[in-house]
Amino acid sequence: HGNAKGKGGRATEEMESGIHFEINKTVTAIRVIKNFNSESLVQVECKDSHHSPPSGFAFADERESAVGGADSYTTTGEAQQLPKGYFADYVICTLPIGVLKSGRVEFVPDLSRSTRQAMARIGSGAHNKVILRFAEKDVFWPQNVTNFNSPTPSIQWLNLHAYGKTGVLVAHIWPPYAFGYNGDDDVAVQKKVLNNLQQMFLPQAKAASSVPQPTDTIITRWDTDPFSLGSYSYGAVGNRGDEAMDISAPHPPKSPRVFFAGEATSILGAQCVYGAVESGRRAAREVIANIKGEKFDRVAAAFGESRGSMREHNLDNEQQNSDEDEDADGMETELPTKQEEDTTKNKEEDTSILDEGMREINRILKEEPPYVEDDEELKAEQ
């Protein structure tokens, strides 16, 4: 469910370093399989897969039942009955929340009931973009203003020309128009955003045709793209706040082989690239801990380590900059002492954030209502 496009990206750099990548493969199922010695593997079934199952492996059925419970394995097929696919000891699944919710990818055994319920309380939102490139001579908007509000609430503008991208404007498209553009095709979408620009900057003109025509246009449709089915997650009605913990729960629960990452699995970084990156690092640490037979504190990772790693990154950058300044000036500074003070302060702040986060997640998991006294007082007043 991913594509590597363009040049100079990290994926293409890793390919050049000798790591094997396969792109444009549509995942249809993720299965935990076992042989008759109870050794486990994960099969990722894709369209056009050509890899046969290892000898002796079959399905590991872990469906909830009154007899066996959520982790009872039953062999339901012979090895030759398994479709071809990719096989690994562990899998980190980063499918977007929209794809997970759609059921287009089958999980065998089924995901836990708590994970499925959490997915139902998370929405997959629509935030699309229309990117327009104009010839430099045709720039008709304020060149150094970075953002424009428009009279249409569903359209807001980012001026990349002010950031050095000559002639480029980005229209942020918000709901309700973001959901399928009301059925408009690309020509109609472009006409609508150009009309919006005309209203804003060329009000004396009578039609969008008076606006210079862009030389290039890119229109995203994340909500209908089958490989995303949405832009990013949001808390739907009934959301409790702990859904990311359940969605990212290792699978199967007792003998995990599949781990989850992506912005929807991040509490501190949902909807953000940072949250997606940090969740991937967290999932990698989970796999390593599982291989070593060590316990992994998922609550601490969710509320503490993510924020702490950001602090470390910022401090490293500050130290590097200070070292360069010191070399340039040829003299010592007091910055190391200040950095030590900042580090101590940041550790205290991180500890406070972690403690607060752990208390909140424990409260939610126990379903203890907050501010009980206030609720009682409110009822008494009513």
N, C-alpha and C positions, 0 to 999 in steps of 0.2 A: 504493500500500500504506500510505496514511496517512490519518488522520482529524483534523480540527480540531474540537474540542468545547469548549463552554463559552464564557464571555466573559472578556475581559481577557488572553487568551493572546497570545504574540508573533505567531503566525500570523495571528490576526484583526486585530492591529494593523497588520501589514504589508499586509493586504488593504485596509485603510482608507487606506493611504498610496498606493495606486494600483498596487501590484504584483499581477500576475494570478496567482491560485492556482486549481488545479482539484483537488478532493478527491473521495474515493470513486470513484477510477478504479483498476481492477484491472490491473496490469501483467502482460502475458503474454510479452513478448519485448523484448530490447534488441539492436538490430542496427546494425552499422557498414555503411553503404551508400556506394557510389561511383557517380559518373557516368563517362562514357567519357573525360573529361579527367583522371581520377584524383583528382577533388576528393571529399573525404569529408564525410559527415554521420552523425549518430546518429539512428536511429529508435527511439522508445519506443512499442511497440504496446500499446494498452490496449483493453479491452472498451468498446464504444460510442464508439470514436474516430471523428472526422469529418474529420480533416485528410488531404488527399491528398498523396502524395509529390511532391517537386519534380520538374520535368521533367528527364528524362534519367538519373535515378538508379535503380540496381538493387542487388541484394545484392553484398556484398564477401565472398567466401568465403575464409576464412583457416584452413582446417582443416589439421592437420598431415598431411604426406604425405612419402613417400620422395623425391619429385621436387622439389617446391617448397619444402618446409620449412614452418616455422610461420607465415611471413609472406608466403605467395604468394597473391595475389588472383586470383580467377577470377570473371568475371561469369556468374552462373547464372540470371538472369532479366531480363525487361524491366521498365521502370519501372511500367507499368500492372499488373504482377503483384504488386507490393508491396502489402500491406494498408495501410489507413489508420492513422495514428498521430500522434505528436508528433515534431517534427524539430528538431534542435539541432546546433550545432557540437561541443559537448562535453556530457557527462552525468556528474553525480556520483551514483553509485548508493549508497543507504543501506539497501538491503534487509537485514532481519535475517538472521543466520547460518542460522537454521532454514529460512527461505524459500530462501536460496541453495543450501543442501544438498539441498533437496527436489527441485530441478530444475523447479519449477513455472514459473519464468521462463527462457525460452530465450535463450541468448546466441549471436549469429551475428556473427563467427566464434566457435567454441568458446573457452571460457576455457583458458588454458594448462594443460599437464599439472601443473606445479608448484602452480598455484593450486587445481586440483581435488584434488590429493593433500593439500594443506594443509587444505582444507575437511573432508576425511575424517578428519583428526586432531583436529578441533575439534568438541566436542559442543555441543548446544543444550539447556541445562538447564531444569528446571522449578522455579520459585519463585513460588507463587501467594499471593494474599491474600484474606482474608475481612474486610470492613470492616463493622462494626456500629455503628449509632448508637442510643443509648438516650435516653429522656427524662431530663432533668436530675434529676428526683426519684427515678429508678430506679437511679442510680449506686450500685453495691454493692461496688465494688472499692476498694483504697487509691488515693485521688485524686491524690496527689503522687508516686507511684512510677512511673517512666517505662517500665520493662520488667518482664515477668513470665516466669519459666521455668515450664513446665507439666510434669506427669507424663508427657505424651505427647511423645516426641522430635520428631515431625513437626509439632507446633504450638507456636509461641512467640508471645508477646504484646507489642505496643507500645501503650502507654497515651497516646493523643493528648489525652485529657482533661487530662493534666498539662501539655500544651503549649498549652492554651487552646481546643481543639476539644471543646466540651462534649458529654459522653456518648459519645465515640467511642473504640472499641477496634479495633485491627487485629491479626488473627491471621495471622502469617507461616506459610505452609504449605510444608513442606519434603518432599523425597522420603522414602519412596516414595509417600506419600499425594498429593503434589503432582502426580504424573503421572496426570491424569485423575480424581483423587479416587476411585480404585478403582471407577469407574463410577457413583458417587453423583450424583443430581440435586441441584439447588440446595437443595431442602427438606431432603434428607438431610445435605448438607454443613453447613447452618446448625444442624441438630439436633446434629450431632457436635461442633461448636465450642462450642455452648451447654452441652452435657454436660461438656466440658472445663472450662468456667468454673465449672459447678456443683461439680465435683470439687475445684477449687482454692479457691473462696471460700464455698461453701455446702455443705460436706461433710455437714451434718446432714440435708440434703434427700435425697430418694430418687430424684429424677428431674430431667432438664433442664427440665421444665415449671415447676419452682419458680423458675427464673431469669426475671427480667423479660424480656419479649419486646422485641426491638429495633424501633424505628420505621422504620428503613431498613437494608437490607443490600445490599452489592455483593460479588459473588464473581468473581474473575478466573479465566480459563482460558487463560493465555498459551500453554500447551503444545499446545492443540488449536485455538487461533485461527488460521485459515488465513493471516492476514496477519502472523503472528509465528512460529508453530510453535516456541515456546520463550521463556523469559524473558531469558536472556543466555548468552553463550558460556562454555565451560570447556575446559580441556585434557583431552582424552580419552586413553585408553591409547595409547601410542605417540607422544604429543606431544613435540616436540623443543624448543619454546620460541620458534621463529622463525616460527610459522605466520602471525602477524599481518602480517609483512612480505610473505609470498607472497599472502595473501588480498587485501591492499591494493595489489598490483602493478597499475600502469596497464595498460589493455587497449585494443587489441592491443599487444604488447610494443614493436614498432618504430615504430609510428605511433599512439600512444595517443589515444583519443577518449573512453574511459570510465574514470572514476576512482572509487575506492571509499572509503567512510567508514562509521562506525558503531563501536560499542564493541568488536566482534570484530576490528577492524582496528587497535586501539590496544594497544601493548605496555605502557605505563605506566598506562593507565586502563581496561583491559578490565573489563567488567561494570558500569561506572560511567557516570553521565551525563556526568561531566567528560571521560572518555575519548571518548565519542561526540561531544561538542562540539569537543574539540581535533582529533579526526580529520577533522571537517568543515572546520575551518580549514586543516588540512594539505592536504586534497584541493583546496581552493580555491587555495592557493598553488601546488600542482602544475599546475593548469589554467593559471594565469597564467604560470608558468615555461614551460609548453609553448607557449603563444601567442607568447611573446617569444623562443622558441628557446633558452632558457637551461637549463642542467643543474640538477637538483633533487636534493639530498642527502637521500635518504629515511631513511638510517640516522641521520643527525644530527637529522632532524625527529622520528624515533621516540623517540630517547633524550635529546635535549637541549632542543629548542625547546619541547616540551610542558611540561617541568618549569620551564624558564626563564620561560615566560609566566605560570605560576602564581606564581612569585616576584615578577614585576613587578606582578601584580595585588595581591598582598599588600602590597608596598611602597607602591604607589599609595594603598591604603586607609590604611596607617599614616601616610603623609605628609598625607593629607587630614584624618585625625583630629588629627594634631599641629598642623596649621594652625588647626583650629577651637579647640583647647585654647589656643593662643597668643593668638588673637583674644580669647577669653573672659578670659584672665588679664591681657591688656594688657602682656605682658612677653615678652622673647626667651628662648628655651631653647637647650640644646645639642643638640637632637634632629637638626638637619641633619648635624652631624658624626657622630653615632651612626648615622644612616642611611647615610652614606657608608661607614662601617666595615662595616655590615651588608651593603651592596650588594657590597663587595669580597669579603666572606666568602661570600656566596651565589654569586657568580660562580665562586669557587674550588670550591665544592661542586658547582655545576653542571658545571664542567669535569671534575671527578673522576667524576661520574656518567656524563657523556658518554663519557669515555675507557673506563670500565669497561664500559658498555653496548656500545660499538663493538667492544671486544675480545671480548665474549661473543658478539655476533651473528656476527662473523667466524669465531670458533671453531666455532659451530654450523653455519654455512654450509659450512665446510671439513670438518665432521664429524670434528674432532679430539677424541678422548676426553680429558676433564679428569682431572687427578690421576693421570697415567699411572704415576708411581712408586708411589703408594699401591696401584693395582690390581695391579702386579707383586708388591709385598710381600704383598698379600692372597693372590694365587695361590700364592706361595712357602709361606705359612703353611698353606694348604689342602693 
